Amino acid sequence: MGQICHHFGWTLDYLLWGVDWRIVQRMLIDAPNYGIEEKEEKEISLKEQSAEDLKMMLERYK
């Protein structure tokens, strides 16, 4: 609510009691917004690994 007051230069008292909340909601809906670009999904490469391969990999991080 603080951002709404700051944006329009209103007091919190005016926002709560001086203006109809439905009007504020319409103002927020009509406000410009920015679409979020979808991130490209990375391909996952799968390899056959044995238990020994896993042990060797974990040993590197000890």
Long-range contacts (C-beta under 8 A, 24 or more apart in sequence): 4-28
